[in-house]
Amino acid sequence: MSWPESGAPVQVVRGARNSLNNRFLPHHLLETEAVLCVDDDAHLRHDEIVFAFW
């Protein structure tokens, strides 16, 4: 699977179990001040994402 170029590194983290709570667990790959976590059926415009991190 390939992701479109975003200008930022993207890491996909797959949990050991399929649980909605996995998004709240600490992970060694996360070395950032912010993480965007959305459901797979969410449709966000670019300006909405920028606003969330502003």
PDB file of N, H, CA, C and O in Angstrom:
ATOM      1  N   MET A   1       0.850  -1.171   0.000  1.00  0.00           N
ATOM      2  CA  MET A   1       0.000   0.000   0.000  1.00  0.00           C
ATOM      3  C   MET A   1       0.894   1.232   0.000  1.00  0.00           C
ATOM      4  O   MET A   1       1.948   1.233   0.636  1.00  0.00           O
ATOM      5  N   SER A   2       0.491   2.257  -0.693  1.00  0.00           N
ATOM      6  H   SER A   2      -0.365   2.256  -1.209  1.00  0.00           H
ATOM      7  CA  SER A   2       1.273   3.478  -0.808  1.00  0.00           C
ATOM      8  C   SER A   2       0.426   4.685  -0.414  1.00  0.00           C
ATOM      9  O   SER A   2      -0.750   4.769  -0.768  1.00  0.00           O
ATOM     10  N   TRP A   3       1.040   5.630   0.330  1.00  0.00           N
ATOM     11  H   TRP A   3       1.996   5.561   0.618  1.00  0.00           H
ATOM     12  CA  TRP A   3       0.365   6.864   0.733  1.00  0.00           C
ATOM     13  C   TRP A   3       0.755   7.980  -0.214  1.00  0.00           C
ATOM     14  O   TRP A   3       1.889   8.012  -0.692  1.00  0.00           O
ATOM     15  N   PRO A   4      -0.166   8.901  -0.498  1.00  0.00           N
ATOM     16  CA  PRO A   4       0.205  10.059  -1.318  1.00  0.00           C
ATOM     17  C   PRO A   4       1.205  10.932  -0.570  1.00  0.00           C
ATOM     18  O   PRO A   4       1.222  10.931   0.660  1.00  0.00           O
ATOM     19  N   GLU A   5       2.032  11.672  -1.291  1.00  0.00           N
ATOM     20  H   GLU A   5       2.018  11.672  -2.291  1.00  0.00           H
ATOM     21  CA  GLU A   5       3.036  12.553  -0.686  1.00  0.00           C
ATOM     22  C   GLU A   5       2.337  13.647   0.110  1.00  0.00           C
ATOM     23  O   GLU A   5       1.458  14.340  -0.403  1.00  0.00           O
ATOM     24  N   SER A   6       2.741  13.795   1.380  1.00  0.00           N
ATOM     25  H   SER A   6       3.455  13.232   1.797  1.00  0.00           H
ATOM     26  CA  SER A   6       2.107  14.793   2.243  1.00  0.00           C
ATOM     27  C   SER A   6       3.083  15.872   2.683  1.00  0.00           C
ATOM     28  O   SER A   6       2.659  16.899   3.213  1.00  0.00           O
ATOM     29  N   GLY A   7       4.378  15.666   2.478  1.00  0.00           N
ATOM     30  H   GLY A   7       4.722  14.832   2.047  1.00  0.00           H
ATOM     31  CA  GLY A   7       5.362  16.616   2.965  1.00  0.00           C
ATOM     32  C   GLY A   7       5.780  16.326   4.391  1.00  0.00           C
ATOM     33  O   GLY A   7       6.676  16.987   4.916  1.00  0.00           O
ATOM     34  N   ALA A   8       5.150  15.355   5.027  1.00  0.00           N
ATOM     35  H   ALA A   8       4.422  14.819   4.600  1.00  0.00           H
ATOM     36  CA  ALA A   8       5.488  14.966   6.402  1.00  0.00           C
ATOM     37  C   ALA A   8       5.584  13.451   6.461  1.00  0.00           C
ATOM     38  O   ALA A   8       4.899  12.751   5.717  1.00  0.00           O
ATOM     39  N   PRO A   9       6.438  12.945   7.349  1.00  0.00           N
ATOM     40  CA  PRO A   9       6.536  11.485   7.459  1.00  0.00           C
ATOM     41  C   PRO A   9       5.235  10.885   8.003  1.00  0.00           C
ATOM     42  O   PRO A   9       4.593  11.470   8.876  1.00  0.00           O
ATOM     43  N   VAL A  10       4.859   9.736   7.489  1.00  0.00           N
ATOM     44  H   VAL A  10       5.381   9.261   6.780  1.00  0.00           H
ATOM     45  CA  VAL A  10       3.643   9.053   7.926  1.00  0.00           C
ATOM     46  C   VAL A  10       4.035   7.662   8.403  1.00  0.00           C
ATOM     47  O   VAL A  10       4.743   6.937   7.704  1.00  0.00           O
ATOM     48  N   GLN A  11       3.580   7.294   9.587  1.00  0.00           N
ATOM     49  H   GLN A  11       3.005   7.883  10.155  1.00  0.00           H
ATOM     50  CA  GLN A  11       3.785   5.959  10.126  1.00  0.00           C
ATOM     51  C   GLN A  11       2.425   5.344  10.402  1.00  0.00           C
ATOM     52  O   GLN A  11       1.572   5.982  11.019  1.00  0.00           O
ATOM     53  N   VAL A  12       2.211   4.122   9.958  1.00  0.00           N
ATOM     54  H   VAL A  12       2.904   3.604   9.457  1.00  0.00           H
ATOM     55  CA  VAL A  12       0.992   3.394  10.265  1.00  0.00           C
ATOM     56  C   VAL A  12       1.333   2.419  11.379  1.00  0.00           C
ATOM     57  O   VAL A  12       2.231   1.591  11.233  1.00  0.00           O
ATOM     58  N   VAL A  13       0.617   2.518  12.489  1.00  0.00           N
ATOM     59  H   VAL A  13      -0.113   3.191  12.607  1.00  0.00           H
ATOM     60  CA  VAL A  13       0.868   1.661  13.644  1.00  0.00           C
ATOM     61  C   VAL A  13      -0.286   0.675  13.765  1.00  0.00           C
ATOM     62  O   VAL A  13      -1.439   1.074  13.933  1.00  0.00           O
ATOM     63  N   ARG A  14       0.027  -0.601  13.681  1.00  0.00           N
ATOM     64  H   ARG A  14       0.963  -0.924  13.544  1.00  0.00           H
ATOM     65  CA  ARG A  14      -0.999  -1.635  13.825  1.00  0.00           C
ATOM     66  C   ARG A  14      -0.836  -2.265  15.212  1.00  0.00           C
ATOM     67  O   ARG A  14       0.240  -2.741  15.574  1.00  0.00           O
ATOM     68  N   GLY A  15      -1.917  -2.255  15.963  1.00  0.00           N
ATOM     69  H   GLY A  15      -2.791  -1.868  15.668  1.00  0.00           H
ATOM     70  CA  GLY A  15      -1.893  -2.812  17.313  1.00  0.00           C
ATOM     71  C   GLY A  15      -1.917  -4.333  17.300  1.00  0.00           C
ATOM     72  O   GLY A  15      -2.274  -4.960  16.303  1.00  0.00           O
ATOM     73  N   ALA A  16      -1.532  -4.902  18.418  1.00  0.00           N
ATOM     74  H   ALA A  16      -1.241  -4.393  19.228  1.00  0.00           H
ATOM     75  CA  ALA A  16      -1.544  -6.360  18.549  1.00  0.00           C
ATOM     76  C   ALA A  16      -2.974  -6.898  18.543  1.00  0.00           C
ATOM     77  O   ALA A  16      -3.230  -8.002  18.063  1.00  0.00           O
ATOM     78  N   ARG A  17      -3.910  -6.100  19.084  1.00  0.00           N
ATOM     79  H   ARG A  17      -3.702  -5.203  19.474  1.00  0.00           H
ATOM     80  CA  ARG A  17      -5.329  -6.464  19.083  1.00  0.00           C
ATOM     81  C   ARG A  17      -6.106  -5.397  18.339  1.00  0.00           C
ATOM     82  O   ARG A  17      -5.681  -4.244  18.273  1.00  0.00           O
ATOM     83  N   ASN A  18      -7.228  -5.775  17.786  1.00  0.00           N
ATOM     84  H   ASN A  18      -7.573  -6.712  17.839  1.00  0.00           H
ATOM     85  CA  ASN A  18      -8.098  -4.825  17.113  1.00  0.00           C
ATOM     86  C   ASN A  18      -9.011  -4.197  18.158  1.00  0.00           C
ATOM     87  O   ASN A  18     -10.047  -4.765  18.502  1.00  0.00           O
ATOM     88  N   SER A  19      -8.630  -3.025  18.664  1.00  0.00           N
ATOM     89  H   SER A  19      -7.788  -2.563  18.385  1.00  0.00           H
ATOM     90  CA  SER A  19      -9.401  -2.352  19.699  1.00  0.00           C
ATOM     91  C   SER A  19      -9.386  -0.849  19.442  1.00  0.00           C
ATOM     92  O   SER A  19      -8.351  -0.291  19.077  1.00  0.00           O
ATOM     93  N   LEU A  20     -10.523  -0.196  19.631  1.00  0.00           N
ATOM     94  H   LEU A  20     -11.364  -0.649  19.927  1.00  0.00           H
ATOM     95  CA  LEU A  20     -10.574   1.249  19.489  1.00  0.00           C
ATOM     96  C   LEU A  20      -9.707   1.945  20.531  1.00  0.00           C
ATOM     97  O   LEU A  20      -9.313   3.094  20.331  1.00  0.00           O
ATOM     98  N   ASN A  21      -9.406   1.283  21.621  1.00  0.00           N
ATOM     99  H   ASN A  21      -9.725   0.349  21.783  1.00  0.00           H
ATOM    100  CA  ASN A  21      -8.583   1.864  22.678  1.00  0.00           C
ATOM    101  C   ASN A  21      -7.101   1.918  22.322  1.00  0.00           C
ATOM    102  O   ASN A  21      -6.337   2.596  23.008  1.00  0.00           O
ATOM    103  N   ASN A  22      -6.675   1.227  21.272  1.00  0.00           N
ATOM    104  H   ASN A  22      -7.295   0.676  20.714  1.00  0.00           H
ATOM    105  CA  ASN A  22      -5.256   1.238  20.874  1.00  0.00           C
ATOM    106  C   ASN A  22      -4.749   2.650  20.609  1.00  0.00           C
ATOM    107  O   ASN A  22      -3.568   2.926  20.824  1.00  0.00           O
ATOM    108  N   ARG A  23      -5.606   3.543  20.151  1.00  0.00           N
ATOM    109  H   ARG A  23      -6.565   3.319  19.977  1.00  0.00           H
ATOM    110  CA  ARG A  23      -5.177   4.899  19.805  1.00  0.00           C
ATOM    111  C   ARG A  23      -4.671   5.669  21.021  1.00  0.00           C
ATOM    112  O   ARG A  23      -3.963   6.664  20.863  1.00  0.00           O
ATOM    113  N   PHE A  24      -5.019   5.231  22.226  1.00  0.00           N
ATOM    114  H   PHE A  24      -5.594   4.423  22.354  1.00  0.00           H
ATOM    115  CA  PHE A  24      -4.618   5.935  23.440  1.00  0.00           C
ATOM    116  C   PHE A  24      -3.361   5.352  24.079  1.00  0.00           C
ATOM    117  O   PHE A  24      -2.868   5.897  25.066  1.00  0.00           O
ATOM    118  N   LEU A  25      -2.843   4.271  23.546  1.00  0.00           N
ATOM    119  H   LEU A  25      -3.243   3.828  22.744  1.00  0.00           H
ATOM    120  CA  LEU A  25      -1.661   3.640  24.120  1.00  0.00           C
ATOM    121  C   LEU A  25      -0.396   4.360  23.664  1.00  0.00           C
ATOM    122  O   LEU A  25      -0.318   4.804  22.519  1.00  0.00           O
ATOM    123  N   PRO A  26       0.604   4.484  24.554  1.00  0.00           N
ATOM    124  CA  PRO A  26       1.874   5.086  24.125  1.00  0.00           C
ATOM    125  C   PRO A  26       2.578   4.170  23.129  1.00  0.00           C
ATOM    126  O   PRO A  26       2.445   2.948  23.197  1.00  0.00           O
ATOM    127  N   HIS A  27       3.316   4.758  22.220  1.00  0.00           N
ATOM    128  H   HIS A  27       3.425   5.750  22.164  1.00  0.00           H
ATOM    129  CA  HIS A  27       4.041   3.963  21.223  1.00  0.00           C
ATOM    130  C   HIS A  27       5.389   4.601  20.957  1.00  0.00           C
ATOM    131  O   HIS A  27       5.496   5.826  20.892  1.00  0.00           O
ATOM    132  N   HIS A  28       6.418   3.786  20.802  1.00  0.00           N
ATOM    133  H   HIS A  28       6.332   2.791  20.855  1.00  0.00           H
ATOM    134  CA  HIS A  28       7.785   4.298  20.626  1.00  0.00           C
ATOM    135  C   HIS A  28       7.978   5.082  19.328  1.00  0.00           C
ATOM    136  O   HIS A  28       8.926   5.862  19.234  1.00  0.00           O
ATOM    137  N   LEU A  29       7.120   4.904  18.327  1.00  0.00           N
ATOM    138  H   LEU A  29       6.350   4.270  18.403  1.00  0.00           H
ATOM    139  CA  LEU A  29       7.261   5.635  17.064  1.00  0.00           C
ATOM    140  C   LEU A  29       6.780   7.078  17.165  1.00  0.00           C
ATOM    141  O   LEU A  29       7.114   7.902  16.313  1.00  0.00           O
ATOM    142  N   LEU A  30       6.005   7.390  18.188  1.00  0.00           N
ATOM    143  H   LEU A  30       5.733   6.721  18.880  1.00  0.00           H
ATOM    144  CA  LEU A  30       5.423   8.719  18.310  1.00  0.00           C
ATOM    145  C   LEU A  30       6.389   9.650  19.034  1.00  0.00           C
ATOM    146  O   LEU A  30       6.518   9.611  20.257  1.00  0.00           O
ATOM    147  N   GLU A  31       7.063  10.487  18.251  1.00  0.00           N
ATOM    148  H   GLU A  31       6.958  10.519  17.257  1.00  0.00           H
ATOM    149  CA  GLU A  31       8.002  11.470  18.789  1.00  0.00           C
ATOM    150  C   GLU A  31       7.605  12.845  18.273  1.00  0.00           C
ATOM    151  O   GLU A  31       8.387  13.512  17.596  1.00  0.00           O
ATOM    152  N   THR A  32       6.403  13.259  18.590  1.00  0.00           N
ATOM    153  H   THR A  32       5.768  12.717  19.139  1.00  0.00           H
ATOM    154  CA  THR A  32       5.861  14.491  18.055  1.00  0.00           C
ATOM    155  C   THR A  32       5.048  15.210  19.126  1.00  0.00           C
ATOM    156  O   THR A  32       4.690  14.614  20.142  1.00  0.00           O
ATOM    157  N   GLU A  33       4.765  16.459  18.905  1.00  0.00           N
ATOM    158  H   GLU A  33       5.056  16.943  18.079  1.00  0.00           H
ATOM    159  CA  GLU A  33       3.964  17.227  19.860  1.00  0.00           C
ATOM    160  C   GLU A  33       2.474  17.020  19.658  1.00  0.00           C
ATOM    161  O   GLU A  33       1.684  17.328  20.551  1.00  0.00           O
ATOM    162  N   ALA A  34       2.076  16.506  18.506  1.00  0.00           N
ATOM    163  H   ALA A  34       2.718  16.256  17.781  1.00  0.00           H
ATOM    164  CA  ALA A  34       0.659  16.321  18.229  1.00  0.00           C
ATOM    165  C   ALA A  34       0.459  15.111  17.323  1.00  0.00           C
ATOM    166  O   ALA A  34       1.317  14.779  16.505  1.00  0.00           O
ATOM    167  N   VAL A  35      -0.674  14.468  17.485  1.00  0.00           N
ATOM    168  H   VAL A  35      -1.371  14.737  18.150  1.00  0.00           H
ATOM    169  CA  VAL A  35      -1.044  13.320  16.662  1.00  0.00           C
ATOM    170  C   VAL A  35      -2.474  13.521  16.198  1.00  0.00           C
ATOM    171  O   VAL A  35      -3.351  13.822  17.008  1.00  0.00           O
ATOM    172  N   LEU A  36      -2.719  13.360  14.918  1.00  0.00           N
ATOM    173  H   LEU A  36      -2.007  13.115  14.260  1.00  0.00           H
ATOM    174  CA  LEU A  36      -4.077  13.429  14.380  1.00  0.00           C
ATOM    175  C   LEU A  36      -4.652  12.022  14.398  1.00  0.00           C
ATOM    176  O   LEU A  36      -4.126  11.119  13.747  1.00  0.00           O
ATOM    177  N   CYS A  37      -5.714  11.843  15.130  1.00  0.00           N
ATOM    178  H   CYS A  37      -6.142  12.576  15.658  1.00  0.00           H
ATOM    179  CA  CYS A  37      -6.350  10.533  15.253  1.00  0.00           C
ATOM    180  C   CYS A  37      -7.816  10.696  14.880  1.00  0.00           C
ATOM    181  O   CYS A  37      -8.574  11.347  15.599  1.00  0.00           O
ATOM    182  N   VAL A  38      -8.213  10.113  13.769  1.00  0.00           N
ATOM    183  H   VAL A  38      -7.598   9.584  13.185  1.00  0.00           H
ATOM    184  CA  VAL A  38      -9.599  10.210  13.315  1.00  0.00           C
ATOM    185  C   VAL A  38     -10.093   8.830  12.899  1.00  0.00           C
ATOM    186  O   VAL A  38      -9.299   7.945  12.580  1.00  0.00           O
ATOM    187  N   ASP A  39     -11.405   8.659  12.905  1.00  0.00           N
ATOM    188  H   ASP A  39     -12.050   9.378  13.163  1.00  0.00           H
ATOM    189  CA  ASP A  39     -11.987   7.416  12.430  1.00  0.00           C
ATOM    190  C   ASP A  39     -11.791   7.298  10.920  1.00  0.00           C
ATOM    191  O   ASP A  39     -11.643   8.301  10.222  1.00  0.00           O
ATOM    192  N   ASP A  40     -11.793   6.084  10.437  1.00  0.00           N
ATOM    193  H   ASP A  40     -11.913   5.269  11.005  1.00  0.00           H
ATOM    194  CA  ASP A  40     -11.547   5.863   9.015  1.00  0.00           C
ATOM    195  C   ASP A  40     -12.676   6.367   8.124  1.00  0.00           C
ATOM    196  O   ASP A  40     -12.487   6.495   6.914  1.00  0.00           O
ATOM    197  N   ASP A  41     -13.836   6.654   8.688  1.00  0.00           N
ATOM    198  H   ASP A  41     -13.990   6.550   9.671  1.00  0.00           H
ATOM    199  CA  ASP A  41     -14.933   7.158   7.866  1.00  0.00           C
ATOM    200  C   ASP A  41     -15.096   8.676   7.973  1.00  0.00           C
ATOM    201  O   ASP A  41     -16.071   9.227   7.463  1.00  0.00           O
ATOM    202  N   ALA A  42     -14.160   9.352   8.626  1.00  0.00           N
ATOM    203  H   ALA A  42     -13.367   8.904   9.040  1.00  0.00           H
ATOM    204  CA  ALA A  42     -14.211  10.813   8.743  1.00  0.00           C
ATOM    205  C   ALA A  42     -13.732  11.454   7.448  1.00  0.00           C
ATOM    206  O   ALA A  42     -12.784  10.976   6.824  1.00  0.00           O
ATOM    207  N   HIS A  43     -14.380  12.520   7.054  1.00  0.00           N
ATOM    208  H   HIS A  43     -15.150  12.909   7.561  1.00  0.00           H
ATOM    209  CA  HIS A  43     -13.998  13.262   5.851  1.00  0.00           C
ATOM    210  C   HIS A  43     -13.652  14.681   6.281  1.00  0.00           C
ATOM    211  O   HIS A  43     -14.544  15.471   6.594  1.00  0.00           O
ATOM    212  N   LEU A  44     -12.367  15.008   6.297  1.00  0.00           N
ATOM    213  H   LEU A  44     -11.643  14.366   6.043  1.00  0.00           H
ATOM    214  CA  LEU A  44     -11.910  16.319   6.733  1.00  0.00           C
ATOM    215  C   LEU A  44     -11.315  17.081   5.562  1.00  0.00           C
ATOM    216  O   LEU A  44     -10.581  16.524   4.746  1.00  0.00           O
ATOM    217  N   ARG A  45     -11.643  18.358   5.495  1.00  0.00           N
ATOM    218  H   ARG A  45     -12.240  18.810   6.158  1.00  0.00           H
ATOM    219  CA  ARG A  45     -11.017  19.231   4.506  1.00  0.00           C
ATOM    220  C   ARG A  45      -9.654  19.666   5.033  1.00  0.00           C
ATOM    221  O   ARG A  45      -9.397  19.606   6.236  1.00  0.00           O
ATOM    222  N   HIS A  46      -8.788  20.099   4.132  1.00  0.00           N
ATOM    223  H   HIS A  46      -8.997  20.148   3.156  1.00  0.00           H
ATOM    224  CA  HIS A  46      -7.456  20.561   4.508  1.00  0.00           C
ATOM    225  C   HIS A  46      -7.525  21.678   5.541  1.00  0.00           C
ATOM    226  O   HIS A  46      -6.777  21.655   6.519  1.00  0.00           O
ATOM    227  N   ASP A  47      -8.406  22.652   5.346  1.00  0.00           N
ATOM    228  H   ASP A  47      -9.014  22.670   4.552  1.00  0.00           H
ATOM    229  CA  ASP A  47      -8.490  23.774   6.284  1.00  0.00           C
ATOM    230  C   ASP A  47      -8.945  23.331   7.673  1.00  0.00           C
ATOM    231  O   ASP A  47      -8.569  23.956   8.665  1.00  0.00           O
ATOM    232  N   GLU A  48      -9.734  22.283   7.767  1.00  0.00           N
ATOM    233  H   GLU A  48     -10.040  21.775   6.962  1.00  0.00           H
ATOM    234  CA  GLU A  48     -10.148  21.768   9.064  1.00  0.00           C
ATOM    235  C   GLU A  48      -8.976  21.121   9.806  1.00  0.00           C
ATOM    236  O   GLU A  48      -8.846  21.267  11.021  1.00  0.00           O
ATOM    237  N   ILE A  49      -8.139  20.415   9.075  1.00  0.00           N
ATOM    238  H   ILE A  49      -8.245  20.296   8.087  1.00  0.00           H
ATOM    239  CA  ILE A  49      -6.959  19.800   9.690  1.00  0.00           C
ATOM    240  C   ILE A  49      -5.975  20.865  10.138  1.00  0.00           C
ATOM    241  O   ILE A  49      -5.427  20.771  11.236  1.00  0.00           O
ATOM    242  N   VAL A  50      -5.741  21.868   9.317  1.00  0.00           N
ATOM    243  H   VAL A  50      -6.186  21.944   8.425  1.00  0.00           H
ATOM    244  CA  VAL A  50      -4.837  22.957   9.678  1.00  0.00           C
ATOM    245  C   VAL A  50      -5.355  23.664  10.931  1.00  0.00           C
ATOM    246  O   VAL A  50      -4.573  23.974  11.830  1.00  0.00           O
ATOM    247  N   PHE A  51      -6.661  23.922  10.998  1.00  0.00           N
ATOM    248  H   PHE A  51      -7.296  23.670  10.268  1.00  0.00           H
ATOM    249  CA  PHE A  51      -7.246  24.577  12.167  1.00  0.00           C
ATOM    250  C   PHE A  51      -7.032  23.758  13.438  1.00  0.00           C
ATOM    251  O   PHE A  51      -6.780  24.321  14.503  1.00  0.00           O
ATOM    252  N   ALA A  52      -7.131  22.433  13.333  1.00  0.00           N
ATOM    253  H   ALA A  52      -7.336  21.975  12.468  1.00  0.00           H
ATOM    254  CA  ALA A  52      -6.965  21.562  14.500  1.00  0.00           C
ATOM    255  C   ALA A  52      -5.570  21.656  15.102  1.00  0.00           C
ATOM    256  O   ALA A  52      -5.405  21.471  16.308  1.00  0.00           O
ATOM    257  N   PHE A  53      -4.565  21.942  14.280  1.00  0.00           N
ATOM    258  H   PHE A  53      -4.699  22.093  13.301  1.00  0.00           H
ATOM    259  CA  PHE A  53      -3.180  21.988  14.754  1.00  0.00           C
ATOM    260  C   PHE A  53      -2.685  23.399  14.955  1.00  0.00           C
ATOM    261  O   PHE A  53      -1.520  23.586  15.306  1.00  0.00           O
ATOM    262  N   TRP A  54      -3.511  24.392  14.750  1.00  0.00           N
ATOM    263  H   TRP A  54      -4.458  24.240  14.465  1.00  0.00           H
ATOM    264  CA  TRP A  54      -3.096  25.790  14.861  1.00  0.00           C
ATOM    265  C   TRP A  54      -3.077  26.299  16.242  1.00  0.00           C
ATOM    266  O   TRP A  54      -2.745  27.462  16.467  1.00  0.00           O
TER     267      TRP A  54
END
